[in-house]
């Protein structure tokens, strides 16, 4: 399995959620296929950087700034942990175990996060 594509080191959270993630998923037929019929709104709260929502529907991912009135999953993480995850210095399971990432909502959806954010 090829190593996952990582975002640029200096990417801003806005660019990551509104452009990089949607573009990465759109360009990866395997990832779109694995997302299948998933329909969800995932809120990412980056402490110190804002709130971002990733919408998933039929293999298409769209990101926006802010939070919708209803969502399926919320992921809370501080900015440095988010950057460490993006660089591959910290794995998602390790971040959860160390309580550097907190999740609330649909835990089955949380298990699919690697399909959206990872490779």
N, C-alpha and C positions, 0 to 999 in steps of 0.2 A: 504494500500500500504506500503510495507516495506521501511525503510529508505535506502537511496542510500548508496552504498559502497563508502567510502572516501579513497583517496590515503594516503599513509603514510605521516606524518607531515613533515618529512625531505626529501621528494622525490625531486630530481633535475628536472628542466624543461625538460632536455633531456630524462631522464627516463620516465617522465610522458607522453610526447608526442610520443615517439618512442616505448614504451613497455606497460606502464600501461593502457592507453586508448585503444590501439588495443586489448590487452588481456582482458580487462573488457568487451568490446563489443563482442568479440568472445565467451566469456563465458556466455552471456546473450541473450538467444534466443528471448525473448520478445523485447529487445532493437533492435536486428538485424531486427526483423519483422517490428517494427515501423519505422526503417530507410527505409524500402522498397526498391524502385528502385532509391533512391537518389544517384546522382553522383555529386561529388563536390570536390573542393580543397579549404580548409580553411587555411589561413595564420594567425598565432598567433604571434604578435609582443610583446614580453615581454621586456619592457623597462628595460635595465640593464642586460638582460640575453640572448637575441638573438631572432632569428626568427625560427619558427617551422611550418611545414605544416602537416595538417591532410587530407588525401585523403579518400574519401568515395565512394564505388562502390558496388552496389548490397548487402548491408548489411555488407560489410567487411570494416574495418577501418585500415588504415596504416599510420604511422607517420614518419616524417623525419625532420632532421635539415635543415634549410634554407627555401628559397621560390622558387616556380616554376615560370616559365616565365608567366604563366597565372593562375589566381585563381578566385574564385567566391565570396569570402568573406574575409575581413580582420578584425581581432579583435586586438585592441591595449589596453594593460593593463600594469600597473607597477607591479613589482614583488611582492610587499607586498599585493596589491589588489588581485592578482592571488592566493597567499597563503590564504588570507581571504576567497575567494570564495571556494577554495578546502576544507578548514576546516569547511565550512558551517556557518561561522560567518557573511557573507555578501551574500545576494541573488543577482542573476544576474539582476533582474529588479531594485533593489535598486542601484546596481553599475552603471547601465545605467543612472538612474535618477540623480545620484550624479556626473555623467560624469567621473567616475573612469574607465569605460570601454567605448571605442569608436569603433563603427562598421561602415564599409563602404563596399558597394557591395550589394549582394543579401539579402535583409531584410527578405524575406520569409525563406531563408536558416537559417538566424540568429535565427528565431523562433524555428528551429529544433535543435539548439545547445544543449538543455537540453537532447535530445535523445542520443547525442554523449558523452557529458561530464557528464551528470547527470544520474539518474536512471530511 
